[in-house]
Amino acid sequence: MTLTKIRTAAASSLAAAGLLFALAACSTPAATQPTTSAAAPTSTASSSAASEPCAGVKVIVDSGALKQAAADTSVCVPVDAPTPASKVLDEAKVKTEGTAEYPKELVCRVNGVPAADLDIAHKGGTYREKCSKMPAAFAYWALWVKPASGDWAYAQEGLSTLKVSPGQSLELLYTVDGAPAAPAA
């Protein structure tokens, strides 16, 4: 492996870890009981669900290559003004968990996924997420935002500071070894 490839891989890992810090900085666990303000989640999520009409914010949780139906959901959350992403996730009944070392700063699990006993296959073998310190740079939850008309973009803020508006979509996507690289269209 060349020095350039090593530096690129290290920079990518550091960027992913930094983004995890930023995205989960103010993540709060969602309530466990449904409210009447959010539509009932579907049993499986697909990023293409974001194209369905939603007067509020479309919330999508996609466990990606893990294929964990317990995490996957697609819900339209009614909002009429810019609203913190953490509040929208609460309304959608999406529960986020941090790590022991960073309980509010990182997102380690979404709706219990990945489970502590799940073997996550990746290029280097298998991995189990213990949620003790930092999630692995090769296996993590990524936060994406899509405007009413436009393309998905990696969120530039954390869950509590990011505000989403009616017509936008918000997705938590689990990525292993960089795949999926972005939500589906």
PAKOL-786755 format. One line per field, with one value per residue (C-alpha): residue number from 0; x, y, z. Coordinates in nm, 4 decimals. Example, Ala and Ser with C-alpha at 12.3 -4.5 7.8 and 13.67 -1.06 7.14 Angstrom:
<pts>
resi = 0 | 1 .
X = 1.2300 | 1.3670 .
Y = -0.4500 | -0.1060 .
Z = 0.7800 | 0.7140 .
</pts>
This chain:
<pts>
resi = 0 | 1 | 2 | 3 | 4 | 5 | 6 | 7 | 8 | 9 | 10 | 11 | 12 | 13 | 14 | 15 | 16 | 17 | 18 | 19 | 20 | 21 | 22 | 23 | 24 | 25 | 26 | 27 | 28 | 29 | 30 | 31 | 32 | 33 | 34 | 35 | 36 | 37 | 38 | 39 | 40 | 41 | 42 | 43 | 44 | 45 | 46 | 47 | 48 | 49 | 50 | 51 | 52 | 53 | 54 | 55 | 56 | 57 | 58 | 59 | 60 | 61 | 62 | 63 | 64 | 65 | 66 | 67 | 68 | 69 | 70 | 71 | 72 | 73 | 74 | 75 | 76 | 77 | 78 | 79 | 80 | 81 | 82 | 83 | 84 | 85 | 86 | 87 | 88 | 89 | 90 | 91 | 92 | 93 | 94 | 95 | 96 | 97 | 98 | 99 | 100 | 101 | 102 | 103 | 104 | 105 | 106 | 107 | 108 | 109 | 110 | 111 | 112 | 113 | 114 | 115 | 116 | 117 | 118 | 119 | 120 | 121 | 122 | 123 | 124 | 125 | 126 | 127 | 128 | 129 | 130 | 131 | 132 | 133 | 134 | 135 | 136 | 137 | 138 | 139 | 140 | 141 | 142 | 143 | 144 | 145 | 146 | 147 | 148 | 149 | 150 | 151 | 152 | 153 | 154 | 155 | 156 | 157 | 158 | 159 | 160 | 161 | 162 | 163 | 164 | 165 | 166 | 167 | 168 | 169 | 170 | 171 | 172 | 173 | 174 | 175 | 176 | 177 | 178 | 179 | 180 | 181 | 182 | 183 | 184 .
X = 0.0000 | 0.1431 | 0.1842 | -0.0777 | -0.3340 | -0.2564 | -0.2972 | -0.6227 | -0.7604 | -0.6568 | -0.8127 | -1.1363 | -1.1501 | -1.0884 | -1.3503 | -1.6070 | -1.5307 | -1.5542 | -1.8841 | -2.0184 | -1.9354 | -2.1089 | -2.4155 | -2.4847 | -2.3798 | -2.7247 | -2.9112 | -3.1793 | -3.3587 | -3.7095 | -4.0091 | -4.1167 | -4.4911 | -4.6414 | -4.8047 | -5.0939 | -4.8912 | -4.6742 | -4.7933 | -4.7431 | -4.4066 | -4.3908 | -4.2326 | -3.9454 | -3.7706 | -3.6434 | -3.4767 | -3.7122 | -3.9912 | -3.8666 | -4.0277 | -4.3758 | -4.5763 | -4.5276 | -4.6535 | -4.4087 | -4.0652 | -4.0140 | -3.8034 | -3.6276 | -3.4152 | -3.2320 | -3.0119 | -2.8353 | -2.6377 | -2.7287 | -3.0872 | -3.2271 | -3.6029 | -3.6183 | -3.4464 | -3.6031 | -3.8869 | -4.0347 | -4.2623 | -4.4064 | -4.3806 | -4.6084 | -4.4177 | -4.5091 | -4.1796 | -3.8083 | -3.7746 | -3.4699 | -3.3946 | -3.3859 | -3.7464 | -3.8540 | -3.6901 | -3.8672 | -4.2009 | -4.1178 | -4.0465 | -3.6862 | -3.4748 | -3.1061 | -2.8457 | -2.4975 | -2.1932 | -2.0906 | -1.8102 | -2.0150 | -2.3817 | -2.5144 | -2.2392 | -2.2541 | -2.5185 | -2.4238 | -2.7606 | -3.0866 | -3.3955 | -3.1604 | -2.9569 | -2.6914 | -2.7589 | -2.4664 | -2.4592 | -2.4786 | -2.1681 | -2.1183 | -1.9353 | -1.6809 | -1.3668 | -1.1502 | -1.3689 | -1.6472 | -1.7120 | -1.9515 | -2.0566 | -2.0183 | -2.1122 | -1.8393 | -1.6283 | -1.6278 | -1.8173 | -1.5886 | -1.4933 | -1.5970 | -1.9431 | -2.1615 | -2.4897 | -2.4730 | -2.7209 | -2.8490 | -3.0827 | -3.2742 | -3.4466 | -3.7985 | -3.6475 | -3.2870 | -3.0356 | -2.9369 | -2.6508 | -2.4511 | -2.5762 | -2.3377 | -2.4813 | -2.5828 | -2.9324 | -3.0102 | -2.8738 | -2.9846 | -3.3258 | -3.5450 | -3.8404 | -4.1658 | -4.0972 | -3.7505 | -3.6423 | -3.4117 | -3.2380 | -3.0235 | -2.8331 | -2.6072 | -2.2883 | -2.0381 | -1.7094 | -1.8521 | -2.1625 | -2.4225 | -2.2393 | -2.5606 | -2.9359 | -3.1104 | -3.2790 .
Y = 0.0000 | 0.3385 | 0.6222 | 0.8213 | 0.5408 | 0.5079 | 0.8834 | 0.8833 | 0.5918 | 0.7574 | 1.0893 | 0.9140 | 0.7327 | 1.0534 | 1.2386 | 0.9641 | 0.9670 | 1.3459 | 1.3410 | 1.0792 | 1.3166 | 1.6049 | 1.4103 | 1.2557 | 1.5469 | 1.6134 | 1.3008 | 1.2080 | 0.8754 | 0.8746 | 0.7927 | 0.4305 | 0.4898 | 0.6149 | 0.9560 | 1.0586 | 1.3247 | 1.0773 | 0.8343 | 0.4664 | 0.3418 | 0.0910 | -0.2465 | -0.1912 | 0.1198 | 0.2144 | 0.5383 | 0.5580 | 0.6107 | 0.9694 | 1.0330 | 0.9621 | 1.2782 | 1.4099 | 1.7490 | 1.7357 | 1.5724 | 1.2213 | 1.0234 | 0.7133 | 0.4674 | 0.2224 | -0.0444 | -0.0795 | -0.3987 | -0.5166 | -0.5775 | -0.5392 | -0.4847 | -0.3820 | -0.0556 | 0.0139 | 0.2611 | 0.5288 | 0.7864 | 1.1253 | 1.3572 | 1.6603 | 1.9873 | 2.3356 | 2.5156 | 2.4378 | 2.1802 | 2.0206 | 1.6800 | 1.5283 | 1.6356 | 1.4987 | 1.1645 | 1.1622 | 1.2172 | 0.9359 | 0.7026 | 0.6520 | 0.5674 | 0.6532 | 0.5326 | 0.6686 | 0.4899 | 0.4446 | 0.6974 | 0.9353 | 0.8804 | 1.1984 | 1.2790 | 0.9683 | 0.7510 | 0.3883 | 0.2145 | 0.3112 | 0.1219 | -0.1333 | -0.1936 | -0.3183 | -0.5533 | -0.6225 | -0.9877 | -0.9183 | -1.0138 | -0.7322 | -0.8625 | -0.6190 | -0.6292 | -0.7125 | -0.9973 | -0.9583 | -0.6952 | -0.6606 | -0.3133 | -0.2851 | 0.0855 | 0.1439 | 0.4098 | 0.5192 | 0.3114 | 0.1634 | 0.3971 | 0.1225 | 0.0530 | 0.3412 | 0.5300 | 0.8262 | 1.1164 | 1.2415 | 1.5254 | 1.5787 | 1.9048 | 1.8999 | 1.9042 | 1.7991 | 1.5306 | 1.3653 | 1.5373 | 1.4277 | 1.6310 | 1.9048 | 1.9343 | 1.7085 | 1.5917 | 1.8722 | 2.1609 | 2.0422 | 2.1849 | 2.0249 | 2.1884 | 2.0684 | 1.8841 | 1.7688 | 1.4115 | 1.2928 | 0.9543 | 0.7538 | 0.5031 | 0.2285 | 0.2092 | -0.0794 | -0.0369 | 0.2738 | 0.0976 | 0.2033 | 0.5252 | 0.7321 | 0.6838 | 0.5461 | 0.8022 .
Z = 0.0000 | -0.0940 | 0.1538 | -0.0387 | -0.0026 | 0.3682 | 0.4200 | 0.2212 | 0.4247 | 0.7513 | 0.6481 | 0.5506 | 0.8847 | 1.0778 | 0.8743 | 0.9399 | 1.3124 | 1.3258 | 1.1419 | 1.3840 | 1.6676 | 1.4955 | 1.3871 | 1.7218 | 1.9373 | 2.0642 | 1.9664 | 2.2156 | 2.2496 | 2.1078 | 2.3201 | 2.3070 | 2.2744 | 1.9467 | 1.9268 | 1.7102 | 1.5297 | 1.3383 | 1.0780 | 1.1537 | 1.0296 | 0.7524 | 0.8213 | 0.5821 | 0.4587 | 0.1230 | 0.0327 | -0.2636 | -0.0078 | 0.0133 | -0.3257 | -0.1878 | -0.1098 | 0.2449 | 0.3621 | 0.6559 | 0.6793 | 0.5441 | 0.7946 | 0.6664 | 0.8598 | 0.6348 | 0.7893 | 0.4553 | 0.4024 | 0.7538 | 0.6368 | 0.9893 | 0.9601 | 1.3287 | 1.2375 | 0.8992 | 0.8828 | 0.6618 | 0.8234 | 0.7313 | 1.0320 | 1.0182 | 1.0652 | 0.9483 | 1.0137 | 1.0408 | 1.3216 | 1.4884 | 1.3379 | 1.6890 | 1.7479 | 1.4083 | 1.4908 | 1.8290 | 1.6546 | 1.4102 | 1.7059 | 1.5954 | 1.8989 | 1.8841 | 2.1358 | 2.1951 | 2.3359 | 2.6999 | 2.6545 | 2.4380 | 2.5339 | 2.3687 | 2.1205 | 1.8990 | 1.7373 | 1.7870 | 1.7490 | 1.5837 | 1.6970 | 1.8575 | 1.5406 | 1.5154 | 1.8048 | 2.0363 | 1.9258 | 1.5497 | 1.3495 | 1.0998 | 0.7930 | 0.6496 | 0.4373 | 0.7394 | 0.8707 | 1.1238 | 1.3878 | 1.6812 | 1.7881 | 2.1657 | 2.1838 | 2.4401 | 2.2678 | 1.9028 | 1.6457 | 1.3831 | 1.0992 | 0.8541 | 1.0067 | 1.1261 | 1.0973 | 0.8561 | 0.8512 | 0.5154 | 0.4132 | 0.0902 | -0.0026 | -0.1466 | -0.4952 | -0.5116 | -0.4268 | -0.1008 | 0.0847 | 0.3881 | 0.6855 | 0.7898 | 1.1426 | 1.4287 | 1.5142 | 1.7598 | 1.5534 | 1.2101 | 1.1224 | 0.8584 | 0.6874 | 0.5325 | 0.2066 | 0.3101 | 0.3800 | 0.6579 | 0.6468 | 0.8867 | 0.6714 | 0.8061 | 0.6037 | 0.6009 | 0.4124 | 0.2442 | 0.1085 | 0.0474 | -0.0298 | -0.0231 | 0.0028 | -0.3045 | -0.5261 .
</pts>
